[in-house]
Amino acid sequence: MVNVFGQNLSTTDGQQWQRHRKVIASCFSEQNNKIVWAESTRQAHGMLAYWSSIGSIRSTADDARTLSLHVLSSAGFGKSYAFRGLLDASPTNVATSYKESLQMILDNCILLMVLGSKFISKTWLPSKIRKLHRATVTFKQCMTEVYEEEKQSIARGEAGSGNLMTSLIRASAEQTMITKKSTQSPSHDQGGLTESEIYGNLFVFNFAGHDTTAHTLAFAVVNLASHPLVQDWVSEELRHVFGDPQNDARDYNTTYPKLKRCLAVLLETLRLYTPVPIAKSTGKEPRTLVVGGKTIIIPANTLLIPSHMAIHTHPRYWGSDCLDWRPSRWISSKQSIDGAGMDSIYDDEFIISPHKGSFIAWSEGIRNCPGKKFSQVEFVATLAGLFRDWRVDPVPEPSEDMELARKRVMRMVEEDTGQVLLLQMLHPEKAALAWKRR
């Protein structure tokens, strides 16, 4: 289904999968994470400026999608855009640029994957599908332009920019060259990725990383609005880290590792609101599973979908408050904080490692999500940009005080959340929020 632009990491197996994984692993690098950090920070500041200029925000989920799209555009293709909120965006029905084509593809990705890129090229199809076809053509043309430009850049001996597209091209070219030197007749299972495979993987990166991050960020913001003490807890860390005049907030290397509470908010949000159940296959061989002392043989080529909610809320691993959203459960300290200075509290905190198999938001094993660190850096940078000097609260309805407004918003999250393609708030516009400077 996801071979829209070419074979990719999610549609290959065996030696083919190993070839894809080897090249892709080198692209999700610290160099790319620096781009993610810088762009996420810039987008968060733009989104905050928009939100703080409006008294009541009902577009949290839509604006989070815009932020995610822009981060993917920058870190994936080296194309940067200024943030524009939902009310400021100019609607368009025609995808004439990279950004517009990518957005149209992501908004209609299921339709595209079900029908296929060849079928939607039929001229007799409805106008919506014909527009989607034009978007796929434009998007592929944009990728082809970058592909040809990067090949020429490599030939001239120029350094790469570090985004995912150019990194994939360079890593593939390098791997192909290494294989040719070591093997006289390299097979299709060896060497770098082909042009279509590079396009295929870039589509999967965008498909897997867009709405997953956007919905998670929306859930986190609404939960923070309903938990003012958690907001204060996060703000304390941000003011400690950014309050140091020797610390450059723009420096990913020194800043990101210190924002453990921000990362804890992401982990706790994913624990309770895992956006998508990740299917696993037994592959070509049967697999053995031991449950409660009993051995179960699962046949070959069997698709398994674990229950993330059951795993992520099991009292054995998450305690009696396993259904509560409590980010502090992810934080521990190297020593007792009694009598310690404030600096020691933050410096000694660290993220706990849950019991193996009890947290699988990014899957586990060798086929885990290669974009895990990418998503973590994006979320943490965004949260830092939003909550350092600002706070968010629900907008009370007539006859409500703030406490009742918070309870209403959390009740909305509990009762109005469902699985569409991903787990998401079905009507996030019902949760009106207001941003105020601390």
C-alpha positions, 0 to 999 in steps of 0.5 A: 500500500505504501509503495506510492513512489517506490519501495521503502523500509516499511515494504521490504524484508530480508536483505532488501530491508537490511540494505534500506535500513543501513542507508537510512540509519546514517541519515537520521543523524545528529546533523539532521537533529540540529536542523530539526531543533532549529526549525522546530524552535522557529516554528514554535515561536511563530505559532506562539506569536499567532496564538497569543495574538488571539483571545480564544484558540480553537485551531490547536490541532490544525496549527500543530499539523502546520508546524509538523509539516514545516519541520518535515519540509525543512529537515526533510527537503531543506525548504523552510516556511514561515508559520501561518495559523489556520485563520491566516492561511490562504486556502488553495485547491491547486498544488503548485509548489512542494509544500502545497503538493506535500500537504495535499498528499498527506491530507489524502494519503489513504486515498492515494495508497488505496487507489495507487498513483497510476490509477488516480491519473485517469482523466475520468475520475472526480476533480478531487482525485485529479487534483491529488494526481497533480499533487503527486506529479508536482511532488515527484518533480520537486524530488527529482529536481533536488535529486539531480541538483544533489548528484551534481553537488556530489560530483563537484565535491561539495558538502551536503546540507544534512537534510534527509533528502540530500543525506539519502542521496549521498549515503546511497551513492557512497554505499554503491561505490563501496559495494562496487569496490568490494564486489565485482558483480553487486546484486540488487540486494547490495549497494545504495538505494535507487532513485525510486527507493529514495522517493519511496522512503521520503514519502514514508518518512513524511507519512509516518512523521506528520500526523503522529507528531501533530496529534501527540502535540495537540494531546499534550497541549490540551493536557497541559492546559488542564494540569497547571501544576505540570505546566509550572513543573515544565516551566521551572526546568525551562527557566533553569536551562534557558536562564543560564546566560552561558547557555545558547538556546539555539545550540541543540547539543547543549540544550536538548539533553537538559530538557528531561521534563519536556521529554517526559511530557512526550513519553507520558502523552504517547503512553496514554495516546499512542497515535497508531498501533504498529503491526508486526509480522512473524515473517517467513518462519513461525515464531515461539511465544511464551505466555504464562508458562505456556508455549504458543507457536505463531504461524509464519506470515502472521500479522500481529497488532499488540494492544498498546493501551493494555500494555501502556496502562498495565498496573504491574508496570505503571502502578495504580494511577496507570490511567492518569496523565502524570509526566513526572512518573518518567523522572527520577533523581540520582540522589535525594533532593533533600537539602540540595540546591536547586541546580542539583535537582535539575542536574540530577534528574534523568529519564527512567527506562521502563520495563522491557516491552511495557512501552512500545510507542516507537515499536521495539527490536531491530524494526523499530522506528528510525525517526524516534529521535527526530520526533523527540527533538521536534516535540521537545524543541516545540514545547520549550518554545511554547512554555518557557515564558507562557502558559495556556488555560482553557477558556471557561464557558459562561457560568464556569470557573477555571477548575470546571473548565479544566475538568470539561476539557479533560472530559472532552479528551476522554469521551471525544477521542477515537481512532480515525487513521490515527488516534486523535481528538475528534473535535479538538475545536471544542477545547478553546484555549488562551495563552498568557505570558507568565 
